[in-house]
Amino acid sequence: MNNSDRSPDPRRAGARILDTAEGVLIALRGCTLNQAFVEIVQTAKRHNVSTLSLADALVAIAQTQTSQNVDDADAAFVAARATWGHFFDQTPPRRPAQLPPRQLHDEDEDEVASGA
C-alpha cells in the first residue's frame, strides 16, 4: 500500500496545527515550548473553546496579520485576537526573505580575469 492510498490522519493534522501555534507563540513571546502549550490550553479553557480551534485561529491570524479574513463570529478567533492580537497590531507583516543577486566586487573581477 502506498502513501496515496491512505486517508489523512486527522490526529496528525491537529498535531501540526498545535505545533505551528506553539511556534507562533515561541516567536512572539520568546517562551518555551511547554509554556506555549500551557498558554494555548489555559486560554482555550478560559474562553470555553477547543484547544485545536484556538490554535487554528492563532495560526490563521499570524498568517494573514489582518482581521479581514477572520470570522468575528467564531469564538476561537475572538479569543485568539483578544489574547494575542496586540502582538500582530505592533508587528509589520513579514515578507519572505529575498536574497540580493550576487554582485562581483572589483577584486573578484580581477581574479576571474586573471584566471586565479
C-alpha positions in Angstrom: 0.0 0.0 0.0 1.5 3.3 -1.0 1.0 6.7 0.9 -1.5 8.0 -1.6 -3.9 5.1 -0.8 -4.1 6.1 2.9 -6.5 8.7 4.1 -5.0 11.6 6.1 -5.0 11.0 9.8 -6.9 13.9 11.5 -4.8 13.5 14.6 -1.7 14.3 12.6 -3.4 17.4 11.2 -4.4 18.5 14.7 -0.9 17.9 16.0 0.6 20.0 13.1 -1.8 22.9 13.9 -0.9 22.8 17.6 2.8 22.6 16.8 2.5 25.6 14.5 0.6 27.6 17.0 3.2 26.8 19.7 5.8 28.0 17.3 3.9 31.3 16.7 3.9 31.9 20.5 7.5 31.0 20.9 8.4 33.6 18.2 6.1 36.2 19.6 6.8 35.8 23.3 10.2 34.2 23.4 8.7 31.5 25.7 9.5 27.8 25.9 7.6 25.1 24.0 5.9 23.9 27.3 4.9 27.5 28.2 3.4 28.0 24.8 1.4 24.8 25.1 0.1 25.6 28.6 -0.8 29.1 27.4 -2.9 27.8 24.5 -4.6 25.2 26.7 -5.4 27.7 29.5 -6.6 30.3 27.1 -8.9 27.8 25.4 -10.3 26.8 28.8 -10.8 30.4 29.8 -12.7 31.2 26.6 -14.6 27.9 26.5 -13.3 26.9 23.1 -11.4 23.8 22.0 -7.6 23.9 22.1 -7.3 22.9 18.4 -9.8 25.6 17.4 -7.9 28.2 19.3 -4.6 27.0 17.9 -6.0 27.1 14.3 -7.3 30.6 14.9 -3.9 31.8 16.2 -2.2 30.4 13.1 -4.7 32.0 10.8 -4.3 35.4 12.4 -0.5 35.0 12.2 -0.6 34.1 8.5 -2.9 36.9 7.4 -1.9 39.5 10.1 -5.2 41.2 9.3 -8.8 40.7 10.6 -10.3 40.9 7.1 -10.1 37.1 6.7 -11.1 36.3 10.2 -14.7 35.3 11.1 -15.6 37.6 14.0 -18.5 35.3 15.0 -16.1 32.4 15.7 -15.4 32.3 19.4 -11.9 30.9 18.9 -10.9 33.7 16.6 -12.3 36.3 19.0 -10.4 34.6 21.9 -7.2 34.5 19.8 -7.5 38.1 18.7 -8.3 39.2 22.3 -5.3 37.3 23.8 -2.6 37.8 21.2 -3.9 40.4 18.7 -1.7 43.1 20.2 1.4 41.3 19.0 0.2 41.4 15.4 -1.0 45.0 15.7 2.5 46.1 16.7 4.4 43.9 14.2 4.5 44.8 10.5 3.7 41.9 8.2 6.7 39.8 7.4 7.7 39.2 3.8 9.6 36.2 2.6 13.3 36.9 2.7 14.8 37.7 -0.7 18.5 37.5 -1.2 20.0 40.2 -3.4 21.7 38.9 -6.6 25.4 38.2 -6.1 27.4 41.2 -7.1 31.1 40.8 -8.1 33.5 43.2 -6.4 36.5 44.6 -8.2 38.8 42.0 -6.6 36.5 39.2 -7.7 36.5 40.5 -11.3 40.3 40.7 -11.2 40.6 37.1 -10.0 38.2 35.9 -12.7 40.0 37.9 -15.4 43.4 36.6 -14.3 42.2 33.0 -14.0 43.1 32.8 -10.3 
